[in-house]
Amino acid sequence: MGFSRALLVATLVLATRVLATRVLADAAAHENTLPSYHYGAPIRVQCMNRSSETGEHIENSAYEI
């Protein structure tokens, strides 16, 4: 009975390590991905001052766009 209990504990420890490794890998992979669009989510748009004739950015006197 001692051997089967030791085998069960070893199996549980191994399974826990494998699961923890996968969870950490999934979390790391999620950090490196771009955010995705979900239906109904707002889309942020930033408009710049452009010339309607050339499409170039119009700068102010301080050379800021």
C-alpha positions as CSV (number, residue, x, y, z in Angstrom):
1,M,0.0,0.0,0.0
2,G,2.9,2.3,0.6
3,F,4.2,2.0,-2.9
4,S,0.8,2.8,-4.5
5,R,0.4,5.8,-2.2
6,A,3.9,7.1,-3.2
7,L,3.0,6.6,-6.9
8,L,-0.2,8.5,-6.5
9,V,1.6,11.4,-4.8
10,A,4.3,11.4,-7.5
11,T,1.6,11.4,-10.2
12,L,-0.3,14.3,-8.5
13,V,2.9,16.3,-8.2
14,L,3.8,15.8,-11.8
15,A,0.3,16.6,-13.0
16,T,0.3,19.8,-10.9
17,R,3.7,20.9,-12.3
18,V,2.5,20.2,-15.9
19,L,-0.7,22.2,-15.3
20,A,1.2,25.1,-13.7
21,T,3.7,25.2,-16.6
22,R,0.9,25.4,-19.1
23,V,-0.9,28.1,-17.2
24,L,2.2,30.2,-17.0
25,A,3.0,29.6,-20.7
26,D,-0.6,30.7,-21.7
27,A,-0.3,33.8,-19.6
28,A,3.0,34.8,-21.1
29,A,1.7,34.2,-24.6
30,H,-1.4,36.3,-23.8
31,E,0.9,39.3,-22.8
32,N,2.6,39.3,-26.2
33,T,-0.6,39.4,-28.3
34,L,-2.4,42.5,-29.6
35,P,-5.8,43.3,-28.3
36,S,-8.6,42.0,-30.5
37,Y,-11.8,43.7,-31.4
38,H,-15.0,42.5,-29.8
39,Y,-18.4,43.3,-31.4
40,G,-19.8,46.5,-30.0
41,A,-16.5,47.6,-28.4
42,P,-15.5,51.2,-29.0
43,I,-12.8,52.0,-31.5
44,R,-10.6,54.9,-30.5
45,V,-9.9,57.3,-33.4
46,Q,-7.5,60.2,-33.2
47,C,-7.8,62.8,-35.9
48,M,-4.9,65.0,-36.9
49,N,-5.1,68.3,-38.7
50,R,-4.4,67.5,-42.4
51,S,-4.6,69.4,-45.6
52,S,-7.6,68.4,-47.6
53,E,-5.6,69.1,-50.8
54,T,-2.3,67.2,-50.1
55,G,-3.1,65.1,-47.1
56,E,-0.1,66.5,-45.3
57,H,-0.1,67.3,-41.6
58,I,-0.6,70.9,-40.8
59,E,1.8,72.2,-38.2
60,N,1.4,75.2,-35.8
61,S,4.0,77.9,-35.2
62,A,5.8,75.6,-32.7
63,Y,6.1,72.9,-35.4
64,E,3.7,70.6,-33.6
65,I,1.2,68.5,-35.5
